[in-house]
Amino acid sequence: MNMALPFFVALPEDTADLVQVYTLIPFLNILFSYGMETAYFRFSQQEDKQKLYNTLSISLLTSTLLFSGLLWIFKSSIVSATDLDRHSNYIQWMIAIIAIDNLNTLPFARLRQENRPRKYALARISGIMVNVLMVFFFLAILPGLTAHNPDRWYTSFYDPAMGVGYYLVGNVLGSLFTLFILGSEFRKIRFEFDFSLWKKVMTYSAPLILVGLGGMVNDVMSRLIYRHVVNLPQQQADHELGVFANIFRLALLITILIQAFRMAAEPFFFNQSKKEDAPKTYARVMKFFVIACCFLFLGIGLFLDIFRWIFSTFASAQWTEGLEVVPLLALGNIFLGIYYNLSIWYKLTNKNHIGAYITVIGAIITFLLNYWLIPVWHYAGAAFATFSCYLFMMIASYRIGKKYYPVPYATKKLSAYIILVLLIYGFHRGLMFFLPDQIWISLLIGALLFLLFTRFVIRIEKRELIQFSFSKWLYKH
């Protein structure tokens, strides 16, 4: 699932229903996939890979057809429950997106497990490009064509009432193209279903459903309930939800790193698990992951005025509301990324139920804080709830993980890096409070601070960075 373009091609209040749909999709994706991806990585270390792939593929195909049918039967009830009466057709497109994306789950997992990055990247990037191009075509090109040539054949493809709903259409077309690219992986499936193997996999993956659902609650709860608890007239509540979804997306620049990391790291972690130095490898991976997140945090925080200028210049100043909470959301997403790194201990030790407990408690924290704080602090309340939940999950996973699967993480150094980037961001904001409100001044100071942090990291990590080929160039300059 991928949303092709930012929402600010429309007014914030016009995007509220679309935000609601894209909030539901991750929840349903968890139920549709029921931990099959992680289970595939886990059991491919000890079972016949082709038999495993066949069994899980048949299971996923059957369940996808069943769940999609149930959603279609009860789509009217879903429309009523989610307050989507104005755009009931969104649910049909949503069902298609979820079904197609879940069919792609195991082929993608197989490519990752077999270390075939070219095919993986081709399928991912091609789907995204088709998604973007189709949304651009339906929202930017086709309206003008139909206005000037209302009698042409292509007017039958355009419905002005659909509006930003064409994001969903683009998403479906992109997912279908991805399915086409992965066709060779589907042709490798054989009708071979090992029931005893399937039972073992389900026993392992069942707690991962709770882990996934809890994680999604923590990720999307603020947007799911925002307009229902904010205590504003509907149009204003829709406006705030649209704005918050957009500023949340800026913080998701860090989540993109997290997702890219998980794509590569999860099969890598399982493959490394049998080696004696696996814990040291995990600790080293964690260190460079946190450093990368720190750079992204500074890239967002120090150059936030660029986003403010883009929204103001090319859309509307309305989209700049609430940008001040983006760094808090970004920091929360760093904690989420660290939690994902830490979570390897319960996946390797078959204690997924403990991971489920952590995420369920995190979900409760998320719901309560959103319910209490959004009516009072609005955007800031939702951001603080997200931050608090991920902070709890990170700390809980670290402390429990030390008992079951100790990893020598450089805790003090990593904490120092995070504190340092927070101080740098605070220093930048403090300077801009006293200096003239000019974007070039903000960007100049931000760039200087970013370069100083880069130089600092290079000096501290010199011994390890020197092992990489690019480091020779760095130290010559």
Phi, psi and omega in degrees: 000133182208127176272124196288316186227160178294154185289346192286016167286350180230178174284149183305318184292339180282349184258359188300316181294323178294320175302318180300317180295314181288350171276327179286325187304312180300321177301310184291329177299322179297316180292321181292322185267339178034050172074015184295326183296307179297321179298323178298316178296319184293312187275345177291348176282341187226351181244164174297121189295321181291318177298318178297314181298317179297311184298312182289326179294316178297318178300313184290322178296315181297313182292326178296316177297318181294310183294322179296319177299318179295318178298320181294319179297320185257023184296328178295320178293323179294319178301314181293317183292330183259005178060045181249030183300328181289336182222061184295335180291343177302326183295322180297316178294323179299316180299318180297317180300312183297315183297312183293315181298324180285331173295332179280351189301303185289322173302320176295318180298321180295318178298320179292317183293327180270005176057057178241073188293330183294312179295320180299310181296320179301313181294315181296307186292321179299316179298318179295317181296317177298318177304307182299313183296321180292319177297317178298319180296313184287328185260336185248329186256309186299322178302319179292320179297316182290329179292322182272336181225070187293347183260001182284160185298328186286351178294337179291344180272353188242129176236107182304330181293339181293322176053230182290355174298345177293347170301319180293319179298314178300322179297316179298314181295321177295318179294322178296320179294322175299317177302320179295316180297326182272012184305322181296330178288327177289326180291346178277351180286132176246148181284083182218111184239114179262104186295320180295322176294318180299320179296319178297318179296317181293323177298320179289317190274342183305313177297334180293338175295314177296319178301313181294316180296318177298319178298320179291323175303314181295327184281319191243356185304319182301319180282332181291321185252358189308303187286352179269343182242353188285347175060052178228162171304152189303317183296319179290323177296319177297320178300311182294323178296317179298317179295315182296321178299324181288315180289331175297325181294329177296317177295336181287357171302326175287323179296329176299318176298318180299315181295317178297320179297315182296324180303318182271324191284323186298308176295326178298315181299316180293322179293329181276348192300334183273355181275148183296324184267019181304314180302321178294322177297316179298321180295320180293318177299317179301317183299311182287334174295314180295320178299316178298319178296322179297318177296319178295320178301313179295322178299325177282309187292316184285336184243029180297331180294337176295316179296321179299318180293317180299312181296318182291322186280316188258355179224257181209149179298342178301328183286350181272354179299138173078007181299338182295339182271355182302315179300324178294318176296320180296319178296319176301321179289332172297315178299323178296317178298320177296319178301316178299321175297315182293332188294351181298334184295319182280338176285325180281330183262009180058036177245048181299335181296329178291320174300323178296318178300316182298314183288327178294316177297320176299322179295321178296316177301315181300312183297312184296315181293321176297318182296322182276323193263330181300316179298337184263310187253355179057240183302317183296324179295317178294320180294319181293324177298315178299313180301313184295319180298311183291328175297315178299312183299319179298310182295316182297315181295321180295314184291318180288321181298329179298333181281318188265330182208081184296132176233132184281064178295143177278071190300314182295317180294317182294321176297320180296320178298315181294317179297321181297316181291329175294319178295320179297316178298315179298321178297318179297314179297321179296318178298317183291342176292328183261335182273164178303144183279073179240132185296325182293328177292315179300316182291322180296312179295318179300317179296319179297315179295322178297317179294322178296318177295320178301313180298321180296314181296319179300319180292317183292319185262021185306317185298321180276323181295331182296343180285342180269147186296325183290341184294332179298321177293319182299317186279351172275344183247000000 
